[in-house]
Amino acid sequence: MPLPEPVAREKIHQRDVNCVGYRRGDGLWDLDGHLTDVKTYPFKNRLRGEISVGEPLHEMWIRITIDDQFVIRDIIASSDKFPLSDCPDIVENYRALIGLRLGPGFNQQARKQVGKIKGCSHLSKLIRNLSVVALQTVGPLVYKDFGEQSETMPPHLDRCHALRIDGDEVREHYPRWYKKSD
């Protein structure tokens, strides 16, 4: 159901985030993320002068390459448009995530490597989005029967209301992991 009709309003800012998962020819997976921030009015910026209507204030990219176990094999970050001269200085810092596994605990590990002043808040948010895209991209193709064959509960169970371990969806589709509520 869409949102209800709003009161009269004026659009000021738009952030677009686009994340796409790809299967590569070499057996690995690419997760590409692109983020833009755009204003509906022109404004001055110390670094770039006047930023015109529709011109991105931020335009950033990340490509994460992972294997079937969700381990990061490569990562490339790029800041094409940014408001401050120091912004692109940290894109190489994201290479510190190589070797980490996308899954439970990843966000905490990533914060240690590229959190706060070691990274960019925009690129770090994009990485969190891409970690979910990894599950949507790799999971259904590689781990079709993961829930019944693994000794470990699938990482997406008990992470939202619909996939709670005492719910109908888990009882029907993941009976091994179903736990009747008290």
C-alpha positions as CSV (number, residue, x, y, z in Angstrom):
1,M,0.0,0.0,0.0
2,P,1.5,3.3,-1.0
3,L,1.8,6.2,1.5
4,P,-1.2,8.4,1.9
5,E,-1.4,11.6,-0.1
6,P,0.8,14.2,1.6
7,V,0.0,17.8,2.4
8,A,1.3,20.4,0.0
9,R,5.1,20.3,0.1
10,E,8.3,21.3,-1.8
11,K,11.0,18.8,-2.6
12,I,14.4,19.9,-1.2
13,H,16.7,17.0,-1.3
14,Q,16.9,13.6,-2.9
15,R,19.3,10.7,-2.1
16,D,19.3,7.8,-4.6
17,V,21.0,4.6,-3.7
18,N,21.3,1.9,-6.4
19,C,22.7,-1.5,-5.5
20,V,23.1,-4.4,-8.1
21,G,24.4,-7.9,-7.6
22,Y,26.2,-9.7,-10.4
23,R,27.5,-13.3,-11.0
24,R,30.9,-13.1,-12.6
25,G,32.4,-15.4,-15.2
26,D,35.2,-16.4,-12.8
27,G,32.8,-17.8,-10.1
28,L,32.9,-14.7,-7.9
29,W,30.2,-12.1,-7.3
30,D,30.2,-8.4,-7.7
31,L,28.1,-6.0,-5.7
32,D,28.0,-2.6,-7.2
33,G,26.6,0.4,-5.2
34,H,26.1,4.0,-6.4
35,L,24.9,6.9,-4.2
36,T,23.9,10.4,-5.2
37,D,22.7,13.4,-3.2
38,V,21.0,16.2,-5.1
39,K,19.4,19.5,-4.1
40,T,16.5,21.3,-5.8
41,Y,18.2,24.7,-5.5
42,P,21.6,26.1,-6.4
43,F,24.0,26.7,-3.6
44,K,27.7,27.7,-3.0
45,N,30.3,25.2,-2.1
46,R,33.9,26.2,-1.0
47,L,35.5,23.4,-3.0
48,R,33.4,23.4,-6.2
49,G,31.9,26.9,-6.4
50,E,28.2,27.0,-7.3
51,I,26.5,23.6,-7.4
52,S,23.5,23.9,-9.7
53,V,20.0,22.4,-9.4
54,G,20.2,18.7,-10.1
55,E,24.0,18.5,-9.9
56,P,25.1,15.8,-7.4
57,L,26.6,17.1,-4.2
58,H,27.7,13.5,-3.5
59,E,28.3,10.9,-6.2
60,M,30.0,7.8,-4.8
61,W,30.6,4.2,-6.0
62,I,31.6,1.0,-4.4
63,R,32.2,-2.5,-5.9
64,I,32.6,-5.4,-3.5
65,T,33.8,-8.7,-4.9
66,I,32.9,-11.7,-2.8
67,D,33.1,-15.5,-3.0
68,D,30.4,-18.1,-2.3
69,Q,31.1,-17.9,1.4
70,F,30.5,-14.1,1.3
71,V,34.2,-13.3,2.0
72,I,35.3,-10.0,0.5
73,R,38.0,-10.7,-2.1
74,D,38.3,-7.2,-3.4
75,I,36.7,-3.8,-2.9
76,I,37.0,-0.6,-4.8
77,A,35.5,2.7,-3.7
78,S,35.3,6.0,-5.6
79,S,34.1,9.5,-4.8
80,D,33.4,11.3,-8.0
81,K,31.6,14.3,-6.6
82,F,32.0,15.5,-3.0
83,P,31.8,18.8,-1.1
84,L,35.1,18.8,0.9
85,S,38.6,18.5,-0.4
86,D,39.5,15.7,2.0
87,C,36.6,13.4,1.0
88,P,38.4,11.2,-1.6
89,D,41.4,10.8,0.7
90,I,39.9,7.7,2.4
91,V,38.6,5.6,-0.5
92,E,41.7,3.4,-0.3
93,N,40.9,2.7,3.4
94,Y,38.0,0.5,2.3
95,R,40.5,-2.0,1.1
96,A,41.0,-2.9,4.8
97,L,37.7,-4.8,4.5
98,I,39.2,-7.4,2.2
99,G,39.1,-10.7,4.0
100,L,36.1,-9.9,6.1
101,R,32.9,-12.0,5.7
102,L,29.6,-10.3,5.0
103,G,27.3,-11.7,7.6
104,P,26.6,-11.5,11.3
105,G,29.1,-9.2,13.0
106,F,30.2,-7.6,9.7
107,N,28.9,-4.1,10.4
108,Q,30.8,-4.0,13.8
109,Q,34.0,-5.2,12.1
110,A,33.6,-2.7,9.3
111,R,33.1,0.1,11.8
112,K,36.5,-0.8,13.4
113,Q,38.2,-0.6,10.1
114,V,36.5,2.3,8.4
115,G,34.3,3.9,11.0
116,K,34.2,7.5,12.0
117,I,37.3,9.4,10.8
118,K,38.8,6.4,9.1
119,G,36.0,6.4,6.5
120,C,33.2,8.2,4.9
121,S,29.7,8.0,6.3
122,H,28.1,7.8,2.8
123,L,30.4,5.0,1.6
124,S,29.9,3.1,4.8
125,K,26.2,3.3,4.5
126,L,26.4,2.1,1.0
127,I,28.5,-0.9,2.2
128,R,25.7,-1.8,4.7
129,N,23.2,-1.8,1.8
130,L,25.5,-4.0,-0.3
131,S,25.8,-6.6,2.5
132,V,22.1,-7.2,2.3
133,V,22.3,-7.3,-1.6
134,A,24.9,-10.0,-1.1
135,L,22.3,-12.2,0.6
136,Q,19.7,-11.5,-2.1
137,T,22.3,-12.2,-4.9
138,V,24.3,-15.2,-3.7
139,G,21.9,-16.8,-1.2
140,P,19.1,-18.0,-3.5
141,L,21.5,-19.4,-6.1
142,V,24.3,-21.0,-4.0
143,Y,22.5,-21.9,-0.7
144,K,19.1,-23.2,-2.0
145,D,18.9,-25.8,0.8
146,F,21.2,-24.0,3.3
147,G,18.6,-24.1,6.0
148,E,18.2,-27.8,6.1
149,Q,21.7,-29.0,5.3
150,S,23.8,-26.6,7.4
151,E,24.6,-27.0,11.1
152,T,24.2,-23.3,11.4
153,M,20.9,-21.5,11.3
154,P,20.5,-19.4,8.1
155,P,21.6,-15.8,8.9
156,H,18.4,-14.2,7.7
157,L,16.2,-16.1,10.2
158,D,15.0,-14.4,13.4
159,R,16.1,-11.0,11.9
160,C,12.6,-9.7,11.1
161,H,9.0,-10.3,12.2
162,A,8.1,-12.4,9.1
163,L,11.1,-14.7,9.5
164,R,11.0,-15.1,13.3
165,I,11.8,-18.7,14.4
166,D,8.4,-19.2,16.0
167,G,6.5,-18.0,12.9
168,D,4.6,-19.7,10.1
169,E,7.1,-18.9,7.4
170,V,9.9,-20.6,9.3
171,R,7.7,-23.6,10.3
172,E,6.8,-24.2,6.7
173,H,10.0,-23.4,4.8
174,Y,12.7,-24.0,7.5
175,P,11.2,-26.7,9.8
176,R,14.5,-27.7,11.2
177,W,14.9,-24.2,12.7
178,Y,11.3,-23.7,13.8
179,K,10.8,-23.3,17.6
180,K,7.3,-23.2,18.9
181,S,6.7,-20.1,21.1
182,D,5.8,-20.7,24.8
